Amino acid sequence: MEGHARKTRFSITRSQATRRPSVIRPTPKFYQLTGGNQIIATLEEPSKLKNDSLFHEIPVILNQDDQRTPNYKIIGGFNNNCVQVELSEQLLASIEHHVEWVCLLTFTGFQFKYVSNNSKQKLLFALADEDAYCYCDKNPCEECRFKCKNGFAVYTYWQGEGIFGRDISSFGN
């Protein structure tokens, strides 16, 4: 096709943002219904839940060197930006440990994935629009000094053990 300009195709999920989106929210809080399995995730400090004996706050164990703390990779580059979360194969094979769900906190909200019967070691969270913003097209992301996903976090809920999380691309790394 000499003489014809090559037309570049962009994914509909590709970010159109001209600058990195701001993180304008607090760290999430998780509350569990006392005696039940219902869990509420919130970005606000709901005084009603905090003072209600029906709910108790589940503490988040963040950035600890623990097998229950999820690992991640940012993959896909400009057009297919996503976060791949990897769980411990050893824990998933164990009868004593059971992961209920994995949650990704992004610039614009939460994404939850339920894990049935410890069936998945790798979970893929697709990113679009502002959440897909990135400075370069490297796949996987090198998490360079620009830290374009700083403010994201990934959480796992291990039944009876708690919530374990990891900040993504934090400046402290």
C-alpha positions as semicolon CSV with decimal commas, in nm:
position;residue;x (nm);y (nm);z (nm)
1;M;0,000;0,000;0,000
2;E;0,263;0,246;-0,104
3;G;0,151;0,604;-0,130
4;H;-0,138;0,555;0,115
5;A;-0,116;0,681;0,469
6;R;-0,151;0,397;0,717
7;K;-0,462;0,453;0,926
8;T;-0,405;0,400;1,298
9;R;-0,689;0,233;1,482
10;F;-0,749;0,316;1,843
11;S;-0,938;0,102;2,090
12;I;-1,265;0,246;2,226
13;T;-1,123;0,186;2,575
14;R;-0,817;0,403;2,511
15;S;-0,797;0,708;2,734
16;Q;-0,866;1,041;2,568
17;A;-0,742;1,234;2,874
18;T;-0,467;1,485;2,801
19;R;-0,326;1,466;3,155
20;R;-0,315;1,218;3,439
21;P;-0,647;1,213;3,629
22;S;-0,641;1,329;3,990
23;V;-0,708;1,105;4,284
24;I;-0,969;1,296;4,483
25;R;-1,095;1,034;4,721
26;P;-0,998;0,875;5,052
27;T;-0,889;0,517;5,110
28;P;-1,192;0,285;5,109
29;K;-1,343;0,136;5,423
30;F;-1,500;-0,208;5,434
31;Y;-1,781;-0,306;5,673
32;Q;-1,927;-0,651;5,734
33;L;-2,274;-0,734;5,860
34;T;-2,226;-0,887;6,205
35;G;-2,297;-1,259;6,183
36;G;-2,336;-1,248;5,804
37;N;-2,142;-1,249;5,479
38;Q;-2,257;-0,911;5,344
39;I;-1,972;-0,664;5,302
40;I;-2,010;-0,297;5,217
41;A;-1,729;-0,099;5,052
42;T;-1,746;0,276;5,089
43;L;-1,528;0,578;5,018
44;E;-1,696;0,787;5,284
45;E;-1,692;0,755;5,661
46;P;-2,055;0,652;5,711
47;S;-2,131;0,744;6,072
48;K;-2,444;0,530;6,056
49;L;-2,241;0,216;5,985
50;K;-1,959;0,306;6,223
51;N;-2,196;0,351;6,517
52;D;-2,432;0,068;6,425
53;S;-2,385;-0,260;6,611
54;L;-2,510;-0,446;6,303
55;F;-2,186;-0,370;6,117
56;H;-1,821;-0,385;6,208
57;E;-1,528;-0,241;6,016
58;I;-1,294;-0,491;5,855
59;P;-0,938;-0,365;5,883
60;V;-0,731;-0,373;5,564
61;I;-0,381;-0,517;5,589
62;L;-0,203;-0,306;5,330
63;N;0,131;-0,363;5,153
64;Q;0,243;-0,645;5,382
65;D;0,478;-0,920;5,272
66;D;0,211;-1,190;5,302
67;Q;0,092;-1,459;5,059
68;R;-0,264;-1,325;5,089
69;T;-0,153;-0,984;4,960
70;P;-0,223;-0,979;4,585
71;N;0,043;-0,915;4,323
72;Y;-0,027;-0,731;4,000
73;K;0,101;-0,628;3,658
74;I;-0,018;-0,338;3,445
75;I;-0,040;-0,470;3,090
76;G;-0,171;-0,379;2,747
77;G;-0,024;-0,037;2,671
78;F;-0,230;0,249;2,524
79;N;-0,504;0,052;2,351
80;N;-0,574;-0,240;2,583
81;N;-0,482;-0,113;2,927
82;C;-0,559;-0,351;3,212
83;V;-0,443;-0,474;3,552
84;Q;-0,370;-0,843;3,594
85;V;-0,399;-0,954;3,958
86;E;-0,222;-1,272;4,061
87;L;-0,307;-1,471;4,373
88;S;-0,087;-1,721;4,553
89;E;-0,111;-2,060;4,383
90;Q;-0,015;-2,226;4,711
91;L;-0,300;-2,060;4,904
92;L;-0,553;-2,128;4,629
93;A;-0,465;-2,499;4,644
94;S;-0,504;-2,504;5,023
95;I;-0,826;-2,612;5,195
96;E;-0,767;-2,371;5,485
97;H;-0,773;-2,056;5,272
98;H;-1,063;-1,931;5,064
99;V;-1,062;-1,608;4,862
100;E;-1,410;-1,461;4,814
101;W;-1,339;-1,163;4,591
102;V;-1,077;-0,933;4,446
103;C;-1,137;-0,559;4,414
104;L;-0,953;-0,299;4,208
105;L;-0,981;0,065;4,314
106;T;-0,918;0,302;4,021
107;F;-0,939;0,678;3,956
108;T;-1,313;0,650;3,889
109;G;-1,436;0,373;4,119
110;F;-1,427;0,006;4,212
111;Q;-1,429;-0,315;4,009
112;F;-1,509;-0,641;4,192
113;K;-1,454;-0,995;4,073
114;Y;-1,582;-1,292;4,267
115;V;-1,362;-1,600;4,282
116;S;-1,555;-1,926;4,306
117;N;-1,390;-2,217;4,483
118;N;-1,040;-2,065;4,457
119;S;-1,068;-2,129;4,083
120;K;-0,858;-1,847;3,939
121;Q;-0,500;-1,755;4,006
122;K;-0,498;-1,463;3,759
123;L;-0,780;-1,213;3,721
124;L;-0,791;-0,944;3,455
125;F;-0,944;-0,601;3,519
126;A;-0,999;-0,406;3,196
127;L;-0,944;-0,031;3,213
128;A;-1,114;0,233;3,001
129;D;-1,143;0,610;2,968
130;E;-0,967;0,795;3,254
131;D;-0,863;0,472;3,426
132;A;-0,672;0,367;3,112
133;Y;-0,456;0,680;3,115
134;C;-0,088;0,598;3,071
135;Y;0,225;0,785;2,967
136;C;0,374;0,519;2,744
137;D;0,289;0,204;2,550
138;K;0,519;-0,040;2,732
139;N;0,373;-0,384;2,790
140;P;0,407;-0,476;3,071
141;C;0,433;-0,140;3,244
142;E;0,774;-0,070;3,395
143;E;0,617;0,148;3,665
144;C;0,865;0,422;3,587
145;R;0,907;0,746;3,777
146;F;0,583;0,889;3,632
147;K;0,371;0,635;3,825
148;C;0,062;0,688;3,607
149;K;-0,147;0,439;3,808
150;N;-0,048;0,583;4,146
151;G;-0,368;0,597;4,351
152;F;-0,495;0,259;4,233
153;A;-0,507;-0,027;4,484
154;V;-0,601;-0,394;4,473
155;Y;-0,772;-0,579;4,760
156;T;-0,850;-0,945;4,828
157;Y;-1,097;-1,076;5,082
158;W;-0,992;-1,407;5,233
159;Q;-1,287;-1,559;5,419
160;G;-1,226;-1,558;5,794
161;E;-0,881;-1,401;5,748
162;G;-0,953;-1,045;5,639
163;I;-0,883;-0,804;5,358
164;F;-0,531;-0,779;5,221
165;G;-0,436;-0,502;4,982
166;R;-0,155;-0,348;4,782
167;D;-0,111;0,004;4,650
168;I;-0,035;0,014;4,279
169;S;0,261;0,222;4,161
170;S;0,292;0,403;4,492
171;F;0,565;0,661;4,527
172;G;0,692;0,472;4,833
173;N;0,808;0,173;4,623
